[in-house]
Amino acid sequence: MSSTIDVRQGSQPSYAGVRVGVMAVGEHQGVRKARLMIRSDRENKRVDLAAGDTEDLFGVATVTLDEVRPEPGGRGAVTITFRDAGA
C-alpha cells in the first residue's frame, strides 16, 4: 500500500506509527532538498533528502521525497509518498 500527500514545512505527518517532520525546505547549489526528522517510539534520525530520494522508516515503510517547493521568505512544501515495506 502507498499514500502520497502534500506537506508544508513544520508539519509532522505519520505513517505506520512513524512521524516524519518536515523541518526545512529549500534549494542548495541548484538541488531542491528537504530536511526530515523521522521518529518512532524507539528511534529517531534526521536526514537531508533531494527530490527523488527515498529513506527507510525503520523497516516498516519508506518515504520518497517526490517534489520540493521552496517559497521565498516563507515556509515551503513537499510532496511525499509513503510505501509499506516490501511493497
N, C-alpha and C positions, 0 to 999 in steps of 0.2 A: 504494500500500500504506500501511497505517496500523497503529499499535501504541499501545494505551492501557495505562498502568501506574500503580501507586501507588508513591510515593516518599517516604521520610522525609527530614526536614531533615538535611543533612550528607551525603547520598548524591550520587553522580555517574553517573547512567546515561548511556549513549552510544547514538547513532543515526546511521547513515550517516557514521561517522567523526567525529562532533561530540559532545563531552561536555557535559552540562547539569548543573551542580552546583546543588543546592538549598541556598542559603546562609542564608535566613531565611524564616520563615513566620509571618504574624501578621494583625492587623486594625488598620487605621488609619482613624479617623473613620467607622466602620461599614462599611468596604470591606475584604474579605479579600484579601490580597496575598501574593506570594512574590517574593523577590529571587533571580534566577538568574544564574549565571556560565556563559556559553556559550563553549566553546573548541574550536578546531580546531587543526591543526598550524601554521597560519599566522596565525590571527586569534583575538581574544577580545573579549568585551563583557559588561558587567554590565547587567542590565535588571530593572526592577520591573514585575511584571505583576499585574493584578487578575484575579479569576476570570472566565473567558470571553475573555481577551485571547490573541492569537496573535503569535508572534515568528518571524522568518525565521532559519534556521540556515545562513547564508552561502550561500544559493542552492541547497543540496542537499535541504532539507526545511524543515518548520515545526514548531514546538511550540506547543500550545494548553494553557493552564492551565485545566483543566476544573473542578477543585474545590480549595478550600483548607481545611484542617482544623487550625487552631491548637490547641495544647494548653497550658493554663495551667501555667507552671513547667517546661515540658518541650519537647521537640522536636516540632514539628507535622509534618504530612504533606500531600502534594498528590496529585492525580490529573492526569496529563498525557497528551496524545495527540500522538504524532509522525506526520507525514504527509509522504510523499515530495513533492518539488517537482513542481508540475503535476498532482498528484492531486486 
